[in-house]
């Protein structure tokens, strides 16, 4: 297959993002002397402006960074906690175990702190400098692109539930049309206020300025407006919840693929399921079967099912529950678990969970909440991605998120405090059940692959539960089948839904396997005979994710970027 676009190549620095204006914002920072972290933060904040259907400035922003100076990988969760006032069984008592759309889904907004934390530790520029492009896009507007118009149109009724959302996202009392200028003046003022508070103390040093920008959001006028809106509308978020929040840093999780080390974020997100899936696959066997053959896709999907069963059984906030992550990612456990993949038959439902502590391939189902019945398959709308590599060898990847249709905008601020509580369970006994101070189990999960002395590859994608599946396929396309980067991103994909969705109401589709229609029809028919419930996606569907990645060849100095045409992604470099 010939790629739609060329692989973008350079020798100095490179940025790839799921929206072209955000990629430009990151490139501007690189051109003015900023490093990968400065540029990644600039592009990430810009995504919250130019992809408002998918990303919110007050949402989540998980980040993974390779620091060349430290020769080490760091993660910044960028994920907020439930308010202290919530009770573990609140939704069981009052909402039949469901977490309704609206203000009660609110967790502490994490993205502003995450961006500033990255700048403090690894950046060189001020908040105001990296936020300049985003402020301009919000204040002066940008042209609406077709997918944005499509998504807002599809969810018009949900936007209309909240008057403050209608004012922004349905200008002229209708969805914005492609080519119209979309303006967010309140959002521009909110971000500008943080920059102004930083500027007021800049003579006291960069660190003091960054702290002032953070305090403007979490302790100043923005925080007061958020709390008042929450109080007036039945929300639970308090001033103490905001003032006490810090994302901080957490260790990445890791596995290997040959001599490549693959790093992901911890079990507070779904990142480890990417690593576990890779552990369950045999590279030599996959090569022999052939790319996107029946046997190849069957083994990938069956490995995904096993990893996602363990995700459902064990993953949650590791600060509050015991997640056996080292055992889950051990080679011994993978060897046992791999025995459950049959070449001649697909699991019709979720397989039994494993017991990594005892190295047992399967065990009886845990006390986790019952698996919901199959329901209408609704697209999981959220998330974007940016990755950057600079001339110093630093690598940055972030997957900011939180859309704009399922919770209310704070009037006057132009932001929606993170409704990421939608990725918890109302059942307090579920590993990702609601609890005060607990973080939801996040779908966004940026990753970095490193071949020491040879290669670095930051990558990620939007797509809800499809994220790790799309990332896995692109990774294998490059590092198993030797594809050029853009070709690897554009190859057709498969995705399973044979597990409870991470999103409320956690719908479950036993055996469902979606295939992009460029995959041979005969391959889909053969997968059906193995027991997969095959349904066909159209070509180039945005539902298959939008992987962005950069492969930096440390030996030649060449940077190669791929940006997924399934969404308005672009790569820019020099």
ABEGO torsion letter per residue (X at the ends): XBBABBBBBBAABBBBBABAAAAAAAAAAAAAGBBAAAAAAAAAAAAAAABAAABBAABBBBBBBBBAAAGBBBBBAGBBBBBAABBAAAAAAAAGGBBBBEAAABBBBAAAAAAAAAAAAABABBAAAAAAAAAAAAAAEBBBBAAAAAAAAAAAAAAAABAAAAAAABBGGBBBBBGBBBBBAAAAAAAAAAAAAAAAAAAAEAAAAAAAAAAAAAABAAAAAAAAAAAAAGBABBAAAAAABBAEBBBBBBBBBEABBBBBBBAABAAAAAAAAAAABBAAAAAAAEBGBAAAAAAAAAAAAAAAAAAAAABEBAAABBBBAAAAABAAAAAAAAAABBAABBBABBBBBBBAAAGBABBBBBABBBBBBBBBBBBBBBEBBBBBBBAAGBBBBBBBBEBAAABBBBBGAGBBBBAAAAABBABAABAABBBBGBBBBBABBBBBBBBBGABBBBBEBBGEAAAAAAAAAAAAAAAAAGBBAAAAAABBBBBBABBBBABOAGBBBBGBBBBBAABBAAAAAAAAAAGBBBBBBBBGBAAAEBBBBBBBBAAAGBBBBBBBAABBBBBBBX
